[in-house]
Every structure is written in structure tokens, then in C-alpha cells.
Amino acid sequence: MKILQRYFAVSILQAVAFVLVAFLALQAFMDLTGELPSVGKNGYAIQYAFMYVLVQLPGHVYEVMPLAALIGTIYTMAQFAATSEFTIMRASSMSTGMVAWMLAKVGLVLVLVTFLFGEVITPRTAPIAEKIKLTARGAAISSEFRSGLWTKDIVKSEGMKGAVIGSRFFNVKKVQPDGTLVGVKLYEFDNELRLRSITLAATASFKGNNLWQMTDVTENLFTNPGLLKPGSVATLENNFAQDTSMISTSKLATKDLLSEVTPRILAVAGSDPDRMSAAELAAYTRHLQENKQETERFKIAFWKKLFDPLAIFVLMALALPFGYLHTRAGGVSLKIFIGIMIGVSFLLVNTLFSHLGMLSTWPAVITAIAPSILFLLLALWALWWVERH
């Protein structure tokens, strides 16, 4: 049985590797085609386009691995059926359960490789890819947004500890590739959502331990007692028609700021959730929940990060029935074509459920796992059908 297991593993892994390389080459060609119109503009040379496409490849490995596993397994099982090897194996008392167990062991290897790319490699290469493009163009991360980058955190009485005494809105005009913030605006409100201060800073640099050092700071404090008194009711008279003498303005060369917002959160705020690791998604989701912001999109992305690699087991189970189909049921090329259609259908259903989950009130975990359950039921039905016929 060990020899048979090794034979299955080598045959399937070789086929999956071949399909994966083919998909990556196709994806790289498409990415490069998309970058060519930008080559030669704003200092964006062709070598930067090649580097950008190359660094993006680990993210594509995570995306296409389930489809490559499906097609590679179908090819191997179809080859076994075409050469009657699978028939001989079955005649030698190899049951469907034994075949499924051998496929599951191979699938475990592919799942671990997919998790490695999704959780370790891609979250590190995706920022590098964006940095290559931005550095080549001399641009900043948030320069693509007309009003800059926005985020929010809560204000506590003792810096990072103590009771919550308000909230703070961040507006950053640009985020340089080295993480320096340019054109910082801070709008701080109390728990009654009344404006307490507006702080402007030319730049801000992160010093670690949730500490930012701002430079060229202009701080406007609203000292109206009627506004700052806890439980007071804001009116047009005391909220908007206040005397300018109740606004104190100070200018500082530097000022330290303690905030839950870190360069990691700012980078995540402008990132595609599909390019983030599960740990980053979990941390950012907690940050959004604490600030009472919408989290559904990131919850769905988090659960998809956990369940999508496990879909490899489901898709390999769908490939198993192809070993029971003899040559007269269709050649290898026809079975591969059917496998491609099944893989594309899975991707479409997966994307459809993601959008439906954001539009409806479905739990994020159900939205993420439902496509895999549907296709697992399809695989079980296909196995039942081929065994009966």
C-alpha cells in the first residue's frame, strides 16, 4: 500500500505542478498586459513592470491552487482509467474509501502549501509589489484617493488604557513607501460626538509601541465650557455660534500621539482583503468593531481565508469519480475540459456567495463555507452514481 500511495502522490503532484505553472504563466501574461499601458509614464520603466508581475505571483498561487489540484487530479485519474490501471487496482481489493484516503493525504500536502502562500508569503509580497510600483512612479499609497486615506480610533483617558472618552478620525493625504504620513489631520470628538480638537501636522513617523511623532503641528482646542461639560446638550447657540476666544490655537515643532492606529492598520485599510492574511484580517476586524464600523466584508474574507484552502479536499473528491469512467465514456481531454468547467463553476459560486453574504444578513462563516458544502454533496452524489453504474 505504501508503494501505491507513493505512486498516487507522485503522479498527482506532478500533474498539479504542471497545471499550476501553466496557470501562473497565463496569469503573469495577463498582468503584464495590464501593466504595459503604464510603462514609460511617470518613470515607470519596463523592468519595474516585470518586477511587479513577478512579486505578485505568490498571490496567484493561493488563488489558482484549488483549480490546479482539481485538474491535476482529474488528469491523473483519467490516465489511470485509460490505461486500465485503476481497474486493476480495484480488482486487487482496493476500495473507494482507500482511494479517497490516499487522495486526502496528497490533498493535505497541497492544503499546507496553499496556507503557506496565503498566510506567510503573499501578505509579505503584496506590499512589496505595491511599493515597487509606487516607488517607480514617485507616488504615495493614498494619492489615488481624492480626499486621502481615512480611518478611526478611540480615545482613552490614559493613552492606551483607561475609560473611553471619545473618538478620533484620521485623515492622511499621503502615505510614503517608507511609512511616513504626510498631511495629517486629526478630528477628535467626545462621547457626545462634539468636536473637541482639530490637529494638523505636516508629517508623522511611527516610533513603535503605538507612538507617532508628528512634526510642524498646529493644534486647535475647543474650550467652550458648554461643549466640554459631560451630558450637556449641544445647541446652535453653544455649538456653532461660539466665540472665537473659546478656541485656543497652538503651534508645536513636534508632538507625540498615542493611537491604536498603526502603520499595519493603515496599510490594511488601503489593501485588498484577498491579499491579507487571516491574522491581519482578524486584527483589522477587531479594530473596526471597536470603532463601530462595518466589518462584514472583512469577516467574510477572514473565513474564506480559512476555508478556501480546504476546498482542495472537496475538489479532489470531485475528481475521484473520473477514475471510474472508462475510455468509452470520453477521452482524457474531454474529462479535463469537464474539470475546468467544474473549477470555473466553483469559483463563480464562491464569488457569488461572497457578494450575497455582504448584501444579506447571512453569517460570514456560512457564506464562506456554503460553496464547499454544495460541491462536497455533488462529489458524494457523483461517487454514488458511478459505483451504481
VMD Tcl script that draws the C-alpha trace (Angstrom):
set ca {
  {0.00 0.00 0.00}
  {2.92 2.37 0.66}
  {4.15 1.84 -2.90}
  {0.67 2.56 -4.25}
  {0.37 5.66 -2.08}
  {3.71 6.93 -3.35}
  {2.65 6.23 -6.93}
  {-0.60 8.21 -6.46}
  {1.21 11.08 -4.75}
  {3.96 11.44 -7.35}
  {1.54 11.19 -10.29}
  {-0.92 13.72 -8.86}
  {1.70 16.19 -7.60}
  {3.47 16.17 -10.97}
  {0.20 16.86 -12.78}
  {-0.81 19.58 -10.30}
  {2.62 21.25 -10.61}
  {2.35 21.26 -14.41}
  {-1.16 22.76 -14.34}
  {-0.11 25.31 -11.70}
  {2.85 26.51 -13.77}
  {0.59 26.82 -16.81}
  {-1.96 28.90 -14.88}
  {0.74 31.11 -13.37}
  {2.28 31.74 -16.78}
  {-1.13 32.71 -18.15}
  {-1.85 34.96 -15.17}
  {1.58 36.61 -15.43}
  {1.00 37.29 -19.12}
  {-2.38 38.88 -18.33}
  {-0.89 41.00 -15.53}
  {1.96 42.16 -17.75}
  {-0.52 43.06 -20.50}
  {-2.40 45.16 -17.97}
  {0.79 46.96 -16.91}
  {2.08 47.75 -20.41}
  {-0.14 50.87 -20.92}
  {1.53 52.43 -17.84}
  {5.10 51.70 -18.95}
  {7.01 54.86 -19.86}
  {4.75 57.14 -17.81}
  {5.98 58.90 -14.66}
  {9.24 56.96 -14.68}
  {7.57 53.55 -14.73}
  {10.07 51.52 -16.79}
  {9.54 48.05 -18.25}
  {11.82 46.42 -15.65}
  {9.55 47.67 -12.87}
  {6.56 46.15 -14.64}
  {8.34 42.77 -14.81}
  {9.31 43.01 -11.12}
  {5.75 43.95 -10.16}
  {4.28 40.98 -12.05}
  {6.89 38.60 -10.62}
  {6.29 39.64 -7.00}
  {2.54 39.19 -7.47}
  {2.89 35.52 -8.47}
  {2.73 34.10 -4.88}
  {-0.73 35.61 -4.51}
  {-1.84 33.88 -7.69}
  {-0.53 30.55 -6.37}
  {-3.01 30.85 -3.50}
  {-5.84 31.72 -5.89}
  {-5.36 29.00 -8.53}
  {-4.10 26.11 -6.38}
  {-7.62 24.61 -5.82}
  {-8.30 24.69 -9.56}
  {-4.87 23.20 -10.33}
  {-5.50 20.44 -7.76}
  {-8.83 19.61 -9.41}
  {-7.49 19.47 -12.98}
  {-4.28 17.68 -12.00}
  {-6.20 15.01 -10.08}
  {-8.72 14.57 -12.90}
  {-5.88 14.15 -15.40}
  {-4.19 11.52 -13.22}
  {-7.40 9.58 -12.55}
  {-8.40 9.76 -16.23}
  {-4.97 8.41 -17.19}
  {-5.34 5.56 -14.71}
  {-8.74 4.73 -16.23}
  {-7.48 4.97 -19.82}
  {-4.62 2.52 -19.16}
  {-6.86 0.24 -17.03}
  {-4.54 0.75 -14.04}
  {-7.41 1.86 -11.85}
  {-9.43 -1.20 -12.87}
  {-6.55 -3.45 -11.82}
  {-6.24 -1.61 -8.52}
  {-9.94 -2.12 -7.83}
  {-9.69 -5.77 -8.78}
  {-6.88 -6.07 -6.22}
  {-9.39 -5.27 -3.44}
  {-8.71 -1.50 -3.31}
  {-11.95 0.11 -2.15}
  {-13.28 3.61 -2.84}
  {-12.56 4.54 0.77}
  {-8.90 3.55 0.39}
  {-8.57 5.66 -2.76}
  {-10.26 8.60 -1.05}
  {-7.85 8.29 1.91}
  {-4.83 8.31 -0.41}
  {-6.17 11.36 -2.21}
  {-6.77 13.06 1.15}
  {-3.11 12.60 2.11}
  {-1.99 14.19 -1.16}
  {-4.57 16.93 -0.66}
  {-3.18 17.66 2.80}
  {0.20 18.48 1.25}
  {-1.46 20.85 -1.23}
  {-3.53 22.47 1.53}
  {-0.40 23.12 3.62}
  {1.37 24.65 0.61}
  {-1.68 26.84 -0.07}
  {-1.80 28.02 3.57}
  {1.91 28.79 3.38}
  {1.43 31.03 0.36}
  {-1.76 32.60 1.70}
  {-0.68 33.27 5.29}
  {3.07 33.77 5.08}
  {4.31 34.64 1.61}
  {1.51 36.65 -0.06}
  {0.96 39.12 2.87}
  {4.66 40.00 2.60}
  {4.99 40.14 -1.17}
  {1.78 42.11 -1.86}
  {3.05 45.30 -0.09}
  {6.40 44.87 -1.86}
  {4.62 44.76 -5.23}
  {2.74 47.97 -4.47}
  {5.90 49.61 -3.15}
  {7.73 48.76 -6.39}
  {5.04 50.45 -8.45}
  {4.72 53.48 -6.18}
  {8.47 53.99 -5.81}
  {8.98 53.75 -9.57}
  {6.31 56.38 -10.13}
  {7.37 58.52 -7.19}
  {3.82 58.28 -5.84}
  {2.32 57.63 -2.43}
  {-0.14 54.98 -1.35}
  {-3.10 57.23 -0.66}
  {-2.52 59.60 -3.57}
  {-5.05 57.52 -5.53}
  {-7.85 58.85 -3.25}
  {-9.06 62.40 -3.76}
  {-9.52 63.12 -0.03}
  {-6.65 60.96 1.20}
  {-6.85 57.94 3.49}
  {-9.41 57.88 6.32}
  {-9.54 55.74 9.45}
  {-10.82 55.98 13.01}
  {-9.81 55.01 16.52}
  {-10.99 55.57 20.08}
  {-9.52 57.99 22.66}
  {-8.86 56.70 26.18}
  {-8.25 58.66 29.37}
  {-4.76 57.22 29.94}
  {-3.38 56.95 26.43}
  {-3.82 53.29 25.51}
  {-5.56 52.42 28.80}
  {-8.44 53.70 30.86}
  {-12.02 54.60 30.03}
  {-13.11 55.61 26.55}
  {-13.55 59.39 26.49}
  {-14.07 59.98 22.78}
  {-13.17 59.08 19.24}
  {-10.66 60.34 16.70}
  {-10.84 60.47 12.92}
  {-7.59 60.27 10.95}
  {-7.18 61.85 7.55}
  {-3.85 61.30 5.82}
  {-3.14 62.94 2.49}
  {-0.27 60.61 1.56}
  {1.45 57.55 2.96}
  {5.02 57.39 1.71}
  {6.52 53.98 0.80}
  {8.67 54.16 3.97}
  {5.53 54.52 6.13}
  {5.80 58.27 6.81}
  {2.46 60.08 6.87}
  {2.21 63.37 5.01}
  {-0.59 65.91 5.51}
  {-2.13 64.57 8.74}
  {-5.46 65.86 10.08}
  {-6.94 64.63 13.37}
  {-10.55 65.36 14.33}
  {-11.20 64.44 17.97}
  {-14.72 64.15 19.41}
  {-16.04 63.41 22.89}
  {-18.55 60.68 23.70}
  {-21.39 63.04 22.80}
  {-19.87 63.42 19.31}
  {-18.95 67.08 19.94}
  {-15.76 68.36 18.37}
  {-13.00 68.83 20.96}
  {-9.93 69.50 18.84}
  {-8.53 69.66 15.32}
  {-4.84 68.87 14.92}
  {-2.87 69.44 11.73}
  {0.63 68.05 11.17}
  {2.96 68.19 8.20}
  {4.31 64.66 8.79}
  {4.04 61.81 11.28}
  {6.52 58.99 11.85}
  {5.81 55.79 13.77}
  {8.20 55.14 16.67}
  {6.75 51.84 17.86}
  {4.50 50.90 20.82}
  {1.55 52.81 19.30}
  {3.53 56.08 19.38}
  {3.53 58.57 16.50}
  {5.77 61.63 16.40}
  {4.18 64.50 14.49}
  {6.11 67.48 13.16}
  {5.09 71.08 12.36}
  {1.90 70.72 14.43}
  {-1.00 73.15 14.66}
  {-3.47 72.26 17.43}
  {-6.91 73.87 17.77}
  {-8.64 73.18 21.10}
  {-12.31 73.97 21.65}
  {-12.51 75.22 25.24}
  {-16.20 76.24 25.39}
  {-17.34 75.01 28.82}
  {-20.81 74.34 27.41}
  {-19.33 71.93 24.89}
  {-16.95 70.14 27.22}
  {-19.37 69.66 30.12}
  {-20.39 65.99 30.27}
  {-24.05 65.42 29.48}
  {-24.60 68.93 28.13}
  {-26.95 69.34 25.19}
  {-25.47 70.83 22.02}
  {-27.49 73.68 20.50}
  {-26.95 76.01 17.60}
  {-26.13 78.74 20.10}
  {-23.38 76.97 22.04}
  {-22.15 74.61 19.33}
  {-21.84 76.69 16.19}
  {-22.09 80.31 17.32}
  {-19.34 80.10 19.92}
  {-16.95 82.99 20.44}
  {-13.57 82.67 18.78}
  {-11.91 83.42 22.12}
  {-13.04 79.95 23.24}
  {-10.82 78.34 20.59}
  {-7.16 78.12 21.57}
  {-4.56 77.57 18.85}
  {-1.02 76.45 19.49}
  {1.88 75.61 17.21}
  {4.45 72.96 18.11}
  {7.58 71.75 16.36}
  {6.84 68.16 17.40}
  {4.09 66.37 19.28}
  {3.71 62.74 20.34}
  {0.47 60.89 19.71}
  {-0.65 57.59 21.23}
  {-3.11 55.79 18.99}
  {-4.42 52.33 18.20}
  {-3.85 53.21 14.53}
  {-0.51 51.76 13.43}
  {1.24 51.55 10.04}
  {-0.07 47.98 9.80}
  {-3.67 49.14 10.19}
  {-3.15 51.97 7.70}
  {-1.63 49.54 5.20}
  {-4.53 47.13 5.71}
  {-7.07 49.95 5.33}
  {-5.87 50.54 1.78}
  {-5.35 46.88 0.89}
  {-7.42 44.27 -0.85}
  {-8.80 41.86 1.81}
  {-8.00 38.94 -0.51}
  {-4.29 39.84 -0.27}
  {-4.27 39.92 3.54}
  {-3.52 37.09 5.94}
  {-6.09 35.72 8.35}
  {-4.19 37.29 11.27}
  {-4.28 40.74 9.61}
  {-7.98 40.35 8.83}
  {-8.75 39.34 12.42}
  {-6.80 42.31 13.85}
  {-8.39 44.80 11.47}
  {-11.87 43.39 12.09}
  {-11.41 43.87 15.84}
  {-10.27 47.45 15.20}
  {-13.38 48.14 13.12}
  {-15.67 46.55 15.71}
  {-14.18 48.66 18.50}
  {-14.86 51.76 16.41}
  {-18.39 50.63 15.47}
  {-17.61 50.40 11.75}
  {-18.82 47.96 9.10}
  {-16.96 44.64 9.34}
  {-18.97 42.19 7.19}
  {-16.64 42.34 4.18}
  {-13.58 41.58 6.30}
  {-15.35 38.84 8.28}
  {-16.24 37.06 5.04}
  {-12.67 37.47 3.78}
  {-11.36 36.05 7.08}
  {-13.48 32.91 6.94}
  {-12.72 32.45 3.25}
  {-9.02 32.52 4.12}
  {-9.63 29.58 6.44}
  {-12.00 27.55 4.27}
  {-10.83 28.17 0.68}
  {-7.64 26.06 1.01}
  {-9.75 23.25 2.49}
  {-11.81 23.32 -0.71}
  {-8.88 21.41 -2.26}
  {-10.19 18.29 -0.48}
  {-13.65 18.86 -1.96}
  {-12.40 19.41 -5.49}
  {-10.12 16.37 -5.33}
  {-13.13 14.33 -4.19}
  {-14.94 15.59 -7.28}
  {-12.04 14.26 -9.39}
  {-12.27 10.74 -7.93}
  {-15.32 9.62 -9.98}
  {-13.36 10.25 -13.20}
  {-11.26 7.18 -12.38}
  {-14.36 5.01 -12.65}
  {-15.18 6.24 -16.17}
  {-13.70 4.08 -18.91}
  {-12.26 5.40 -22.15}
  {-15.56 4.89 -23.91}
  {-17.09 7.46 -21.54}
  {-14.84 10.12 -23.07}
  {-11.14 10.72 -23.63}
  {-8.73 12.40 -21.25}
  {-9.11 15.76 -23.00}
  {-12.90 15.70 -22.55}
  {-12.57 14.89 -18.86}
  {-10.05 17.71 -18.37}
  {-12.45 20.09 -20.11}
  {-15.23 18.97 -17.75}
  {-12.85 19.51 -14.84}
  {-12.10 23.05 -16.00}
  {-15.83 23.76 -16.19}
  {-16.33 22.39 -12.67}
  {-13.45 24.52 -11.37}
  {-14.77 27.67 -13.04}
  {-18.23 26.91 -11.64}
  {-16.77 26.61 -8.14}
  {-15.00 29.97 -8.46}
  {-18.19 31.63 -9.74}
  {-20.34 30.15 -6.95}
  {-17.72 31.13 -4.37}
  {-17.69 34.72 -5.62}
  {-21.50 34.79 -5.83}
  {-21.87 33.71 -2.20}
  {-19.36 36.36 -1.11}
  {-21.46 39.10 -2.71}
  {-24.72 37.62 -1.41}
  {-23.25 37.48 2.08}
  {-22.45 41.21 2.01}
  {-25.91 42.08 0.65}
  {-27.87 39.86 3.06}
  {-27.68 39.11 6.77}
  {-26.10 35.66 6.41}
  {-23.41 34.79 8.98}
  {-19.95 35.24 7.49}
  {-18.91 31.66 8.30}
  {-21.93 30.25 6.42}
  {-21.20 32.50 3.44}
  {-17.61 31.23 3.29}
  {-18.28 27.51 3.74}
  {-21.53 27.10 1.77}
  {-19.90 26.65 -1.72}
  {-17.62 23.90 -0.39}
  {-20.56 22.09 1.20}
  {-22.57 22.25 -2.04}
  {-19.71 20.85 -4.11}
  {-18.96 18.19 -1.48}
  {-22.56 16.99 -1.80}
  {-22.08 16.96 -5.58}
  {-18.92 14.84 -5.16}
  {-20.71 12.34 -2.91}
  {-23.58 12.07 -5.39}
  {-21.13 11.52 -8.28}
  {-19.36 8.74 -6.37}
  {-22.68 7.09 -5.56}
  {-23.72 7.30 -9.23}
  {-20.52 5.82 -10.70}
  {-20.49 2.96 -8.21}
  {-24.08 2.06 -9.06}
  {-23.43 2.19 -12.82}
}
mol new
graphics top color blue
foreach p $ca { graphics top sphere $p radius 0.5 }
foreach p [lrange $ca 0 end-1] q [lrange $ca 1 end] { graphics top cylinder $p $q radius 0.2 }
display resetview
